[in-house]
Every structure is written in C-alpha cells, then in structure tokens.
C-alpha cells in the first residue's frame, strides 16, 4: 500500500510540474503583458 501511495504521489507531482511548465510557456508565447490583457481586454 505504501508503494502504491508513493507511486501516485510521484505521478501527481510530475503532472503538477508539467502543467506549471505548460502554463508558463503558454503565457510567455502570448503577445503583450498578461496583467495588461486582464485589466484591459481590448489590449492587443
């Protein structure tokens, strides 16, 4: 049971890391500033 829990924990941490990197890359690829786009939706 301990091995199963550790396995699931490692998979969860890997998914969290992958999602963090994916979100970071997608935010870097968007033009302009993410905060400016949030405040002013008409900004390019």
mmCIF entry with sequence, helices, sheets and N, C-alpha, C, O atoms, coordinates in Angstrom:
data_MODEL
# 
_entry.id   MODEL 
# 
_entity.id                         1 
_entity.type                       polymer 
_entity.pdbx_number_of_molecules   1 
# 
_entity_poly.entity_id                      1 
_entity_poly.type                           'polypeptide(L)' 
_entity_poly.nstd_linkage                   no 
_entity_poly.nstd_monomer                   no 
_entity_poly.pdbx_seq_one_letter_code       
;(UNK)(UNK)(UNK)(UNK)(UNK)(UNK)(UNK)(UNK)(UNK)(UNK)(UNK)(UNK)(UNK)(UNK)(UNK)(UNK)
(UNK)(UNK)(UNK)(UNK)(UNK)(UNK)(UNK)(UNK)(UNK)(UNK)(UNK)(UNK)(UNK)(UNK)(UNK)(UNK)
(UNK)(UNK)(UNK)(UNK)(UNK)(UNK)(UNK)(UNK)(UNK)(UNK)(UNK)(UNK)
;
_entity_poly.pdbx_seq_one_letter_code_can   XXXXXXXXXXXXXXXXXXXXXXXXXXXXXXXXXXXXXXXXXXXX 
_entity_poly.pdbx_strand_id                 A 
# 
loop_
_entity_poly_seq.entity_id 
_entity_poly_seq.num 
_entity_poly_seq.mon_id 
_entity_poly_seq.hetero 
1 1  UNK n 
1 2  UNK n 
1 3  UNK n 
1 4  UNK n 
1 5  UNK n 
1 6  UNK n 
1 7  UNK n 
1 8  UNK n 
1 9  UNK n 
1 10 UNK n 
1 11 UNK n 
1 12 UNK n 
1 13 UNK n 
1 14 UNK n 
1 15 UNK n 
1 16 UNK n 
1 17 UNK n 
1 18 UNK n 
1 19 UNK n 
1 20 UNK n 
1 21 UNK n 
1 22 UNK n 
1 23 UNK n 
1 24 UNK n 
1 25 UNK n 
1 26 UNK n 
1 27 UNK n 
1 28 UNK n 
1 29 UNK n 
1 30 UNK n 
1 31 UNK n 
1 32 UNK n 
1 33 UNK n 
1 34 UNK n 
1 35 UNK n 
1 36 UNK n 
1 37 UNK n 
1 38 UNK n 
1 39 UNK n 
1 40 UNK n 
1 41 UNK n 
1 42 UNK n 
1 43 UNK n 
1 44 UNK n 
# 
_struct_asym.id          A 
_struct_asym.entity_id   1 
# 
loop_
_struct_conf.conf_type_id 
_struct_conf.id 
_struct_conf.pdbx_PDB_helix_id 
_struct_conf.beg_label_comp_id 
_struct_conf.beg_label_asym_id 
_struct_conf.beg_label_seq_id 
_struct_conf.pdbx_beg_PDB_ins_code 
_struct_conf.end_label_comp_id 
_struct_conf.end_label_asym_id 
_struct_conf.end_label_seq_id 
_struct_conf.pdbx_end_PDB_ins_code 
_struct_conf.beg_auth_comp_id 
_struct_conf.beg_auth_asym_id 
_struct_conf.beg_auth_seq_id 
_struct_conf.end_auth_comp_id 
_struct_conf.end_auth_asym_id 
_struct_conf.end_auth_seq_id 
_struct_conf.pdbx_PDB_helix_class 
_struct_conf.details 
_struct_conf.pdbx_PDB_helix_length 
HELX_P HELX_P1 AA1 UNK A 2  ? UNK A 29 ? UNK A 2  UNK A 29 1 ? 28 
HELX_P HELX_P2 AA2 UNK A 34 ? UNK A 39 ? UNK A 34 UNK A 39 1 ? 6  
# 
_struct_conf_type.id          HELX_P 
_struct_conf_type.criteria    ? 
_struct_conf_type.reference   ? 
# 
loop_
_atom_site.group_PDB 
_atom_site.id 
_atom_site.type_symbol 
_atom_site.label_atom_id 
_atom_site.label_alt_id 
_atom_site.label_comp_id 
_atom_site.label_asym_id 
_atom_site.label_entity_id 
_atom_site.label_seq_id 
_atom_site.pdbx_PDB_ins_code 
_atom_site.Cartn_x 
_atom_site.Cartn_y 
_atom_site.Cartn_z 
_atom_site.occupancy 
_atom_site.B_iso_or_equiv 
_atom_site.pdbx_formal_charge 
_atom_site.auth_seq_id 
_atom_site.auth_comp_id 
_atom_site.auth_asym_id 
_atom_site.auth_atom_id 
_atom_site.pdbx_PDB_model_num 
ATOM 1   N N  . UNK A 1 1  ? 0.821  -1.194 0.000   1.00 0.00 ? 1  UNK A N  1 
ATOM 2   C CA . UNK A 1 1  ? 0.000  0.000  0.000   1.00 0.00 ? 1  UNK A CA 1 
ATOM 3   C C  . UNK A 1 1  ? 0.867  1.261  0.000   1.00 0.00 ? 1  UNK A C  1 
ATOM 4   O O  . UNK A 1 1  ? 0.542  2.249  -0.659  1.00 0.00 ? 1  UNK A O  1 
ATOM 5   N N  . UNK A 1 2  ? 1.962  1.214  0.740   1.00 0.00 ? 2  UNK A N  1 
ATOM 6   C CA . UNK A 1 2  ? 2.860  2.368  0.781   1.00 0.00 ? 2  UNK A CA 1 
ATOM 7   C C  . UNK A 1 2  ? 3.465  2.617  -0.594  1.00 0.00 ? 2  UNK A C  1 
ATOM 8   O O  . UNK A 1 2  ? 3.604  3.764  -1.019  1.00 0.00 ? 2  UNK A O  1 
ATOM 9   N N  . UNK A 1 3  ? 3.821  1.552  -1.279  1.00 0.00 ? 3  UNK A N  1 
ATOM 10  C CA . UNK A 1 3  ? 4.399  1.695  -2.617  1.00 0.00 ? 3  UNK A CA 1 
ATOM 11  C C  . UNK A 1 3  ? 3.394  2.329  -3.577  1.00 0.00 ? 3  UNK A C  1 
ATOM 12  O O  . UNK A 1 3  ? 3.764  3.168  -4.399  1.00 0.00 ? 3  UNK A O  1 
ATOM 13  N N  . UNK A 1 4  ? 2.138  1.934  -3.475  1.00 0.00 ? 4  UNK A N  1 
ATOM 14  C CA . UNK A 1 4  ? 1.088  2.497  -4.322  1.00 0.00 ? 4  UNK A CA 1 
ATOM 15  C C  . UNK A 1 4  ? 0.922  3.992  -4.050  1.00 0.00 ? 4  UNK A C  1 
ATOM 16  O O  . UNK A 1 4  ? 0.822  4.791  -4.982  1.00 0.00 ? 4  UNK A O  1 
ATOM 17  N N  . UNK A 1 5  ? 0.892  4.364  -2.776  1.00 0.00 ? 5  UNK A N  1 
ATOM 18  C CA . UNK A 1 5  ? 0.727  5.778  -2.419  1.00 0.00 ? 5  UNK A CA 1 
ATOM 19  C C  . UNK A 1 5  ? 1.907  6.605  -2.909  1.00 0.00 ? 5  UNK A C  1 
ATOM 20  O O  . UNK A 1 5  ? 1.712  7.712  -3.412  1.00 0.00 ? 5  UNK A O  1 
ATOM 21  N N  . UNK A 1 6  ? 3.116  6.096  -2.773  1.00 0.00 ? 6  UNK A N  1 
ATOM 22  C CA . UNK A 1 6  ? 4.290  6.817  -3.256  1.00 0.00 ? 6  UNK A CA 1 
ATOM 23  C C  . UNK A 1 6  ? 4.260  6.963  -4.771  1.00 0.00 ? 6  UNK A C  1 
ATOM 24  O O  . UNK A 1 6  ? 4.618  8.009  -5.312  1.00 0.00 ? 6  UNK A O  1 
ATOM 25  N N  . UNK A 1 7  ? 3.831  5.910  -5.445  1.00 0.00 ? 7  UNK A N  1 
ATOM 26  C CA . UNK A 1 7  ? 3.727  5.951  -6.904  1.00 0.00 ? 7  UNK A CA 1 
ATOM 27  C C  . UNK A 1 7  ? 2.731  7.016  -7.337  1.00 0.00 ? 7  UNK A C  1 
ATOM 28  O O  . UNK A 1 7  ? 3.017  7.801  -8.241  1.00 0.00 ? 7  UNK A O  1 
ATOM 29  N N  . UNK A 1 8  ? 1.567  7.052  -6.701  1.00 0.00 ? 8  UNK A N  1 
ATOM 30  C CA . UNK A 1 8  ? 0.551  8.053  -7.040  1.00 0.00 ? 8  UNK A CA 1 
ATOM 31  C C  . UNK A 1 8  ? 1.036  9.463  -6.717  1.00 0.00 ? 8  UNK A C  1 
ATOM 32  O O  . UNK A 1 8  ? 0.745  10.403 -7.456  1.00 0.00 ? 8  UNK A O  1 
ATOM 33  N N  . UNK A 1 9  ? 1.770  9.615  -5.622  1.00 0.00 ? 9  UNK A N  1 
ATOM 34  C CA . UNK A 1 9  ? 2.304  10.919 -5.245  1.00 0.00 ? 9  UNK A CA 1 
ATOM 35  C C  . UNK A 1 9  ? 3.308  11.406 -6.279  1.00 0.00 ? 9  UNK A C  1 
ATOM 36  O O  . UNK A 1 9  ? 3.286  12.579 -6.653  1.00 0.00 ? 9  UNK A O  1 
ATOM 37  N N  . UNK A 1 10 ? 4.184  10.529 -6.745  1.00 0.00 ? 10 UNK A N  1 
ATOM 38  C CA . UNK A 1 10 ? 5.164  10.908 -7.759  1.00 0.00 ? 10 UNK A CA 1 
ATOM 39  C C  . UNK A 1 10 ? 4.488  11.264 -9.080  1.00 0.00 ? 10 UNK A C  1 
ATOM 40  O O  . UNK A 1 10 ? 4.901  12.207 -9.754  1.00 0.00 ? 10 UNK A O  1 
ATOM 41  N N  . UNK A 1 11 ? 3.469  10.527 -9.446  1.00 0.00 ? 11 UNK A N  1 
ATOM 42  C CA . UNK A 1 11 ? 2.732  10.847 -10.669 1.00 0.00 ? 11 UNK A CA 1 
ATOM 43  C C  . UNK A 1 11 ? 2.058  12.211 -10.527 1.00 0.00 ? 11 UNK A C  1 
ATOM 44  O O  . UNK A 1 11 ? 2.077  13.016 -11.459 1.00 0.00 ? 11 UNK A O  1 
ATOM 45  N N  . UNK A 1 12 ? 1.469  12.468 -9.374  1.00 0.00 ? 12 UNK A N  1 
ATOM 46  C CA . UNK A 1 12 ? 0.822  13.759 -9.142  1.00 0.00 ? 12 UNK A CA 1 
ATOM 47  C C  . UNK A 1 12 ? 1.806  14.909 -9.196  1.00 0.00 ? 12 UNK A C  1 
ATOM 48  O O  . UNK A 1 12 ? 1.500  15.953 -9.773  1.00 0.00 ? 12 UNK A O  1 
ATOM 49  N N  . UNK A 1 13 ? 2.983  14.742 -8.609  1.00 0.00 ? 13 UNK A N  1 
ATOM 50  C CA . UNK A 1 13 ? 3.997  15.788 -8.645  1.00 0.00 ? 13 UNK A CA 1 
ATOM 51  C C  . UNK A 1 13 ? 4.506  16.019 -10.066 1.00 0.00 ? 13 UNK A C  1 
ATOM 52  O O  . UNK A 1 13 ? 4.758  17.157 -10.462 1.00 0.00 ? 13 UNK A O  1 
ATOM 53  N N  . UNK A 1 14 ? 4.654  14.947 -10.824 1.00 0.00 ? 14 UNK A N  1 
ATOM 54  C CA . UNK A 1 14 ? 5.073  15.076 -12.220 1.00 0.00 ? 14 UNK A CA 1 
ATOM 55  C C  . UNK A 1 14 ? 4.046  15.830 -13.046 1.00 0.00 ? 14 UNK A C  1 
ATOM 56  O O  . UNK A 1 14 ? 4.399  16.675 -13.868 1.00 0.00 ? 14 UNK A O  1 
ATOM 57  N N  . UNK A 1 15 ? 2.777  15.524 -12.826 1.00 0.00 ? 15 UNK A N  1 
ATOM 58  C CA . UNK A 1 15 ? 1.716  16.231 -13.547 1.00 0.00 ? 15 UNK A CA 1 
ATOM 59  C C  . UNK A 1 15 ? 1.679  17.706 -13.156 1.00 0.00 ? 15 UNK A C  1 
ATOM 60  O O  . UNK A 1 15 ? 1.476  18.571 -14.009 1.00 0.00 ? 15 UNK A O  1 
ATOM 61  N N  . UNK A 1 16 ? 1.874  17.992 -11.881 1.00 0.00 ? 16 UNK A N  1 
ATOM 62  C CA . UNK A 1 16 ? 1.889  19.383 -11.424 1.00 0.00 ? 16 UNK A CA 1 
ATOM 63  C C  . UNK A 1 16 ? 3.039  20.151 -12.063 1.00 0.00 ? 16 UNK A C  1 
ATOM 64  O O  . UNK A 1 16 ? 2.866  21.293 -12.488 1.00 0.00 ? 16 UNK A O  1 
ATOM 65  N N  . UNK A 1 17 ? 4.200  19.533 -12.130 1.00 0.00 ? 17 UNK A N  1 
ATOM 66  C CA . UNK A 1 17 ? 5.354  20.170 -12.766 1.00 0.00 ? 17 UNK A CA 1 
ATOM 67  C C  . UNK A 1 17 ? 5.099  20.395 -14.254 1.00 0.00 ? 17 UNK A C  1 
ATOM 68  O O  . UNK A 1 17 ? 5.400  21.467 -14.780 1.00 0.00 ? 17 UNK A O  1 
ATOM 69  N N  . UNK A 1 18 ? 4.548  19.396 -14.931 1.00 0.00 ? 18 UNK A N  1 
ATOM 70  C CA . UNK A 1 18 ? 4.272  19.520 -16.364 1.00 0.00 ? 18 UNK A CA 1 
ATOM 71  C C  . UNK A 1 18 ? 3.246  20.623 -16.636 1.00 0.00 ? 18 UNK A C  1 
ATOM 72  O O  . UNK A 1 18 ? 3.409  21.399 -17.577 1.00 0.00 ? 18 UNK A O  1 
ATOM 73  N N  . UNK A 1 19 ? 2.204  20.695 -15.829 1.00 0.00 ? 19 UNK A N  1 
ATOM 74  C CA . UNK A 1 19 ? 1.194  21.739 -16.022 1.00 0.00 ? 19 UNK A CA 1 
ATOM 75  C C  . UNK A 1 19 ? 1.763  23.123 -15.746 1.00 0.00 ? 19 UNK A C  1 
ATOM 76  O O  . UNK A 1 19 ? 1.430  24.084 -16.440 1.00 0.00 ? 19 UNK A O  1 
ATOM 77  N N  . UNK A 1 20 ? 2.618  23.229 -14.735 1.00 0.00 ? 20 UNK A N  1 
ATOM 78  C CA . UNK A 1 20 ? 3.242  24.512 -14.425 1.00 0.00 ? 20 UNK A CA 1 
ATOM 79  C C  . UNK A 1 20 ? 4.098  24.988 -15.587 1.00 0.00 ? 20 UNK A C  1 
ATOM 80  O O  . UNK A 1 20 ? 4.034  26.157 -15.969 1.00 0.00 ? 20 UNK A O  1 
ATOM 81  N N  . UNK A 1 21 ? 4.898  24.094 -16.149 1.00 0.00 ? 21 UNK A N  1 
ATOM 82  C CA . UNK A 1 21 ? 5.751  24.454 -17.283 1.00 0.00 ? 21 UNK A CA 1 
ATOM 83  C C  . UNK A 1 21 ? 4.901  24.815 -18.497 1.00 0.00 ? 21 UNK A C  1 
ATOM 84  O O  . UNK A 1 21 ? 5.202  25.782 -19.197 1.00 0.00 ? 21 UNK A O  1 
ATOM 85  N N  . UNK A 1 22 ? 3.848  24.050 -18.751 1.00 0.00 ? 22 UNK A N  1 
ATOM 86  C CA . UNK A 1 22 ? 2.974  24.322 -19.893 1.00 0.00 ? 22 UNK A CA 1 
ATOM 87  C C  . UNK A 1 22 ? 2.308  25.693 -19.771 1.00 0.00 ? 22 UNK A C  1 
ATOM 88  O O  . UNK A 1 22 ? 2.275  26.452 -20.740 1.00 0.00 ? 22 UNK A O  1 
ATOM 89  N N  . UNK A 1 23 ? 1.784  26.012 -18.603 1.00 0.00 ? 23 UNK A N  1 
ATOM 90  C CA . UNK A 1 23 ? 1.139  27.312 -18.404 1.00 0.00 ? 23 UNK A CA 1 
ATOM 91  C C  . UNK A 1 23 ? 2.151  28.438 -18.545 1.00 0.00 ? 23 UNK A C  1 
ATOM 92  O O  . UNK A 1 23 ? 1.848  29.471 -19.141 1.00 0.00 ? 23 UNK A O  1 
ATOM 93  N N  . UNK A 1 24 ? 3.353  28.251 -18.001 1.00 0.00 ? 24 UNK A N  1 
ATOM 94  C CA . UNK A 1 24 ? 4.392  29.271 -18.117 1.00 0.00 ? 24 UNK A CA 1 
ATOM 95  C C  . UNK A 1 24 ? 4.745  29.527 -19.578 1.00 0.00 ? 24 UNK A C  1 
ATOM 96  O O  . UNK A 1 24 ? 4.846  30.679 -19.999 1.00 0.00 ? 24 UNK A O  1 
ATOM 97  N N  . UNK A 1 25 ? 4.933  28.466 -20.348 1.00 0.00 ? 25 UNK A N  1 
ATOM 98  C CA . UNK A 1 25 ? 5.300  28.611 -21.759 1.00 0.00 ? 25 UNK A CA 1 
ATOM 99  C C  . UNK A 1 25 ? 4.172  29.282 -22.536 1.00 0.00 ? 25 UNK A C  1 
ATOM 100 O O  . UNK A 1 25 ? 4.430  30.161 -23.358 1.00 0.00 ? 25 UNK A O  1 
ATOM 101 N N  . UNK A 1 26 ? 2.936  28.882 -22.289 1.00 0.00 ? 26 UNK A N  1 
ATOM 102 C CA . UNK A 1 26 ? 1.816  29.498 -23.000 1.00 0.00 ? 26 UNK A CA 1 
ATOM 103 C C  . UNK A 1 26 ? 1.688  30.980 -22.666 1.00 0.00 ? 26 UNK A C  1 
ATOM 104 O O  . UNK A 1 26 ? 1.362  31.779 -23.544 1.00 0.00 ? 26 UNK A O  1 
ATOM 105 N N  . UNK A 1 27 ? 1.937  31.359 -21.420 1.00 0.00 ? 27 UNK A N  1 
ATOM 106 C CA . UNK A 1 27 ? 1.884  32.777 -21.061 1.00 0.00 ? 27 UNK A CA 1 
ATOM 107 C C  . UNK A 1 27 ? 3.025  33.556 -21.688 1.00 0.00 ? 27 UNK A C  1 
ATOM 108 O O  . UNK A 1 27 ? 2.861  34.733 -22.008 1.00 0.00 ? 27 UNK A O  1 
ATOM 109 N N  . UNK A 1 28 ? 4.177  32.928 -21.870 1.00 0.00 ? 28 UNK A N  1 
ATOM 110 C CA . UNK A 1 28 ? 5.308  33.610 -22.488 1.00 0.00 ? 28 UNK A CA 1 
ATOM 111 C C  . UNK A 1 28 ? 5.095  33.789 -23.991 1.00 0.00 ? 28 UNK A C  1 
ATOM 112 O O  . UNK A 1 28 ? 5.624  34.734 -24.576 1.00 0.00 ? 28 UNK A O  1 
ATOM 113 N N  . UNK A 1 29 ? 4.334  32.902 -24.620 1.00 0.00 ? 29 UNK A N  1 
ATOM 114 C CA . UNK A 1 29 ? 4.104  32.984 -26.061 1.00 0.00 ? 29 UNK A CA 1 
ATOM 115 C C  . UNK A 1 29 ? 3.046  34.017 -26.438 1.00 0.00 ? 29 UNK A C  1 
ATOM 116 O O  . UNK A 1 29 ? 3.001  34.460 -27.585 1.00 0.00 ? 29 UNK A O  1 
ATOM 117 N N  . UNK A 1 30 ? 2.204  34.403 -25.496 1.00 0.00 ? 30 UNK A N  1 
ATOM 118 C CA . UNK A 1 30 ? 1.165  35.377 -25.818 1.00 0.00 ? 30 UNK A CA 1 
ATOM 119 C C  . UNK A 1 30 ? 1.778  36.762 -25.981 1.00 0.00 ? 30 UNK A C  1 
ATOM 120 O O  . UNK A 1 30 ? 2.706  37.119 -25.254 1.00 0.00 ? 30 UNK A O  1 
ATOM 121 N N  . UNK A 1 31 ? 1.267  37.547 -26.929 1.00 0.00 ? 31 UNK A N  1 
ATOM 122 C CA . UNK A 1 31 ? 1.798  38.903 -27.105 1.00 0.00 ? 31 UNK A CA 1 
ATOM 123 C C  . UNK A 1 31 ? 1.332  39.819 -25.976 1.00 0.00 ? 31 UNK A C  1 
ATOM 124 O O  . UNK A 1 31 ? 0.227  39.671 -25.454 1.00 0.00 ? 31 UNK A O  1 
ATOM 125 N N  . UNK A 1 32 ? 2.178  40.750 -25.616 1.00 0.00 ? 32 UNK A N  1 
ATOM 126 C CA . UNK A 1 32 ? 1.828  41.728 -24.595 1.00 0.00 ? 32 UNK A CA 1 
ATOM 127 C C  . UNK A 1 32 ? 2.018  41.194 -23.186 1.00 0.00 ? 32 UNK A C  1 
ATOM 128 O O  . UNK A 1 32 ? 2.614  40.138 -22.975 1.00 0.00 ? 32 UNK A O  1 
ATOM 129 N N  . UNK A 1 33 ? 1.502  41.940 -22.238 1.00 0.00 ? 33 UNK A N  1 
ATOM 130 C CA . UNK A 1 33 ? 1.626  41.626 -20.826 1.00 0.00 ? 33 UNK A CA 1 
ATOM 131 C C  . UNK A 1 33 ? 0.350  40.931 -20.342 1.00 0.00 ? 33 UNK A C  1 
ATOM 132 O O  . UNK A 1 33 ? -0.743 41.437 -20.595 1.00 0.00 ? 33 UNK A O  1 
ATOM 133 N N  . UNK A 1 34 ? 0.452  39.798 -19.661 1.00 0.00 ? 34 UNK A N  1 
ATOM 134 C CA . UNK A 1 34 ? -0.762 39.116 -19.191 1.00 0.00 ? 34 UNK A CA 1 
ATOM 135 C C  . UNK A 1 34 ? -1.607 39.977 -18.251 1.00 0.00 ? 34 UNK A C  1 
ATOM 136 O O  . UNK A 1 34 ? -2.835 39.898 -18.283 1.00 0.00 ? 34 UNK A O  1 
ATOM 137 N N  . UNK A 1 35 ? -0.970 40.792 -17.418 1.00 0.00 ? 35 UNK A N  1 
ATOM 138 C CA . UNK A 1 35 ? -1.719 41.646 -16.496 1.00 0.00 ? 35 UNK A CA 1 
ATOM 139 C C  . UNK A 1 35 ? -2.475 42.726 -17.274 1.00 0.00 ? 35 UNK A C  1 
ATOM 140 O O  . UNK A 1 35 ? -3.623 43.036 -16.959 1.00 0.00 ? 35 UNK A O  1 
ATOM 141 N N  . UNK A 1 36 ? -1.829 43.288 -18.282 1.00 0.00 ? 36 UNK A N  1 
ATOM 142 C CA . UNK A 1 36 ? -2.487 44.304 -19.104 1.00 0.00 ? 36 UNK A CA 1 
ATOM 143 C C  . UNK A 1 36 ? -3.681 43.703 -19.843 1.00 0.00 ? 36 UNK A C  1 
ATOM 144 O O  . UNK A 1 36 ? -4.723 44.346 -19.965 1.00 0.00 ? 36 UNK A O  1 
ATOM 145 N N  . UNK A 1 37 ? -3.536 42.497 -20.326 1.00 0.00 ? 37 UNK A N  1 
ATOM 146 C CA . UNK A 1 37 ? -4.638 41.828 -21.015 1.00 0.00 ? 37 UNK A CA 1 
ATOM 147 C C  . UNK A 1 37 ? -5.785 41.536 -20.049 1.00 0.00 ? 37 UNK A C  1 
ATOM 148 O O  . UNK A 1 37 ? -6.950 41.562 -20.448 1.00 0.00 ? 37 UNK A O  1 
ATOM 149 N N  . UNK A 1 38 ? -5.472 41.263 -18.802 1.00 0.00 ? 38 UNK A N  1 
ATOM 150 C CA . UNK A 1 38 ? -6.508 41.002 -17.804 1.00 0.00 ? 38 UNK A CA 1 
ATOM 151 C C  . UNK A 1 38 ? -7.248 42.289 -17.440 1.00 0.00 ? 38 UNK A C  1 
ATOM 152 O O  . UNK A 1 38 ? -8.472 42.291 -17.304 1.00 0.00 ? 38 UNK A O  1 
ATOM 153 N N  . UNK A 1 39 ? -6.501 43.376 -17.285 1.00 0.00 ? 39 UNK A N  1 
ATOM 154 C CA . UNK A 1 39 ? -7.104 44.649 -16.894 1.00 0.00 ? 39 UNK A CA 1 
ATOM 155 C C  . UNK A 1 39 ? -7.850 45.277 -18.068 1.00 0.00 ? 39 UNK A C  1 
ATOM 156 O O  . UNK A 1 39 ? -8.971 45.759 -17.911 1.00 0.00 ? 39 UNK A O  1 
ATOM 157 N N  . UNK A 1 40 ? -7.222 45.269 -19.248 1.00 0.00 ? 40 UNK A N  1 
ATOM 158 C CA . UNK A 1 40 ? -7.808 45.893 -20.431 1.00 0.00 ? 40 UNK A CA 1 
ATOM 159 C C  . UNK A 1 40 ? -8.031 44.823 -21.498 1.00 0.00 ? 40 UNK A C  1 
ATOM 160 O O  . UNK A 1 40 ? -7.096 44.492 -22.227 1.00 0.00 ? 40 UNK A O  1 
ATOM 161 N N  . UNK A 1 41 ? -9.234 44.275 -21.610 1.00 0.00 ? 41 UNK A N  1 
ATOM 162 C CA . UNK A 1 41 ? -9.465 43.201 -22.591 1.00 0.00 ? 41 UNK A CA 1 
ATOM 163 C C  . UNK A 1 41 ? -9.315 43.644 -24.041 1.00 0.00 ? 41 UNK A C  1 
ATOM 164 O O  . UNK A 1 41 ? -9.193 42.793 -24.922 1.00 0.00 ? 41 UNK A O  1 
ATOM 165 N N  . UNK A 1 42 ? -9.321 44.947 -24.318 1.00 0.00 ? 42 UNK A N  1 
ATOM 166 C CA . UNK A 1 42 ? -9.166 45.443 -25.689 1.00 0.00 ? 42 UNK A CA 1 
ATOM 167 C C  . UNK A 1 42 ? -7.709 45.595 -26.092 1.00 0.00 ? 42 UNK A C  1 
ATOM 168 O O  . UNK A 1 42 ? -7.422 45.946 -27.236 1.00 0.00 ? 42 UNK A O  1 
ATOM 169 N N  . UNK A 1 43 ? -6.790 45.339 -25.181 1.00 0.00 ? 43 UNK A N  1 
ATOM 170 C CA . UNK A 1 43 ? -5.361 45.455 -25.493 1.00 0.00 ? 43 UNK A CA 1 
ATOM 171 C C  . UNK A 1 43 ? -4.949 44.325 -26.430 1.00 0.00 ? 43 UNK A C  1 
ATOM 172 O O  . UNK A 1 43 ? -5.481 43.219 -26.335 1.00 0.00 ? 43 UNK A O  1 
ATOM 173 N N  . UNK A 1 44 ? -4.004 44.593 -27.336 1.00 0.00 ? 44 UNK A N  1 
ATOM 174 C CA . UNK A 1 44 ? -3.585 43.549 -28.292 1.00 0.00 ? 44 UNK A CA 1 
ATOM 175 C C  . UNK A 1 44 ? -2.815 42.434 -27.627 1.00 0.00 ? 44 UNK A C  1 
ATOM 176 O O  . UNK A 1 44 ? -2.397 41.489 -28.295 1.00 0.00 ? 44 UNK A O  1 
# 
